[in-house]
Amino acid sequence: MTEILPGIHVIDGIDPDPSFTTHVYLVRDVGATWTLIDTGLPGASEKVAAYLQKIRVEPSAIKKILITHLHLDHTGSLKALAGLTRARTFAHWIEAAYLAERPKYAGPGMPPAEPFHVDETLKDGDEIDAAGGLIAYHTPGHTPGHLTFYQPTRKLLFSGDLFFGAEQGIGLSPPEHTLHTPTAQISARRMGQLAVSSLLTYHGGPFLEDGGPVLRKLVDSL
């Protein structure tokens, strides 16, 4: 995939194998700047750089990197891409503490190999001047400080690992990779109250035209 919706790209070629999709999103801001949502596994930065060259976007045009949560498949290239782009980095304040290893994370899933200090911390309901205006929602469960990002005008939900795409729709992230599934269920119900057109999942999907029905079907089953 490349440009999946106007101004929204999925970076090509960063999946470690065909069975494990990792959707790093490049989103155009109002104007000439861009925002990156998550960064992929270690080594993905080279593919991101190649993709930017392909679509003729200078790395310096990326002004913000938003992190949904601390797991390595989302943060493995955070340090490299922050260095390449000089973008400001954002994460929930809980995840920011774990990324900095203050304290070290001891839940399921791996954090980055080295500590990383984000530039700005976020909390539930914060508005971000990116992608035409995003709202950060704290959606814990998969990790303590997991975030989703909602664009209300276009009704887009960047859901990180709150949801996993599958052939039959979506499910919650698998329990073996999740800190506390009941809390993830509560977070999912909360996101089910939003008006969603496109559900931009990180693994599987995305669901560009039927995101709302897919999300409601899952919430109704919980």
N, C-alpha and C positions, 0 to 999 in steps of 0.2 A: 504494500500500500504506500501511497505518498500523501497527496492532499485528499483527505477523506471527507472533509466539509470545508466550506470557504474559510481560509485562514487557519485551518487545523491540519497538521501533518502528523503521520506516524513515521518514525525514523525507520528506514529500510535496513534489513540485514543484521540486526543485533540479536536475534533469537539464538540461544545456544544450540537448539535443535528444533526440528519441526513440531515436536510435541509440547514445547514450552515457549509460549509466546510472551514477549515482554514489550509492552506498548509504551515507549517513551514518546510523549507528545510535545510537539513544537507548535506553539500557538501565537498567532500574530496579535499584537496589541493595537490599540488605536494609534495610527501613525506608522512609522517605519521600524519600530522596535518589536522584539519577540520575547516570549517567555517559554522556558523549558519546564515541563512537569515530569519529575523523576529523571534518573540518569542511567539506568541499566546496570548490568553487571560490570566488573572490572574488564577493561578492554573495549567497552562500548563507545568510549569517547572517540576512538579513531573512526568508527562508523558514523557517529554524529558529525564529526568534522567533515567527512567525505560527503555526507548528505547536504550539509550546509553549502559546500562548494558546488554541488550538483544543482541546487536551486538558487545559487548566487546570493546567498545571505552571508554577510561577514559575521564571524564569531562575535565581534564586539557589538553587533546589533541585538544580541541576547542580553537583556538587562536584568532578568530575574530568573532564578532557578527555584522552583517550588518542590518540596519533598513531602510526599504523602506519609512516609514512615521510614524507619531506620534500617529495614532489612537490606541485605547486600545486593539483591537483584534490583533494588531501587536506588541505592546509594553507592554502588561499587565504583562508578565513574564520577562521583560528585566532586572529589578533589581535582581530578584532571579537567573536568569541564568548567569548574569554577576558575581554574587557572587559565584555561584557553580563552574563555569569554570575558573574564573579569566581572561577571554578573554578581549581583547580590543574592545571597542564598537565604532561604526561608524554611522553617519547620516549626511544628508545634513546640511549645516550651518544654514539654516532657521529653519528646524525641530529641530535642536539641541537647538536653542534659545527657542522654544516653549516647548520642553521637560524639559528644565531647568526653565520654567515659567518666562522667561524674554523676552517678556511679556507672560501672560497667553493666551492660545489659545481660541478664541471666535467663530471659525467656526463650521460647522457641524461635528458631530463625537466627541467622547470623547478622551481626552489625558489620560495618566496614572494618578492614584490617587495622586501620590507623584511626585515631581520634580526629574528629573534624569539628570546627567551631563555626556554626552558622552565623550569618550577619544579623539576622532579625528573627525573633521568635514570634509565633502567632498563638492566638487563643480562639476559642469558639466565637464565631460571629464576626471576626475581623474582616474588613473589606480590603481587598488588594487591588491596586491600580495596575491591572494586567488583564490581557485578553478581553478588553471591553468592560472590565469590572467583575471581579470574582469575590465570592464569599467563602471564607474558610469555615468548615464545620468540623468540630471535634467529634470523631466517630470511633471511639475506642472499642477494643475487643480483640482485634487481630494483633495490635500492639497497644500500649497504654496511651500513646499520643498520636494515634492515626488520624490523619486529616482527609477529608474529601473537599473538592473545590467546585463550587456551583456558579454558573453564569446565568443569572435570572432572565436577562433579556432574550437569550437564545435557548434557554431551558436546557443547558448542558450540565451534566454531572460527571466530573472526573473522579472516579470512585476508588482509585488505588486498589488495595487488596480487601476492601470491605466485601466486594463481590468478585467471584470468579466466573467468567463466561464459559458456557458449555453448549453442546448441541441442542439441548432442550431448554435453553434460556440461561439463567444464572443461578448460582448457589452462593452461600457464604464460603469464605475461605476455609479450607480443610482444618478440622480440629487439631491435627498434629502440628500444624503451622501457626496456630492461633493461641494467644495467651488465655483468652476467656470467651468461649463461644456464646454463653448467655448474654454477655455485654455486647458482643457483636450483633446479636439478634435485636437488642434494643436500638443500637445505632441504625440497623437496617430499617426498622420500623420508622424511625425518625426521618430518614431519607425518603421513605415512601410517602411522606406527607408533602414533599416538594412536587411542583409541576415539572416533569422531566420529559423532554423530547428525545434527546440523545444521551445514552449511557455509555460513557467512555471508560471501559474497564481496562485494567492493566494486563491481566491474563485472560485470554479468550475474548470473543467479541471483536470490536466494539459493536454496539447496537445503535445504529445511526438514526433509524426512523421509528423503531418500536421500543425505545428505551423505557418509556413510561409503563406500557402494559407488561413488559418483562419484569420490571421492578415491582409492580403491584402484585403480580402473580407470586413472586417469591415471598413478599411480605404477608400476603394472605395465607401462605402455607406455614408460616412460623407459629 
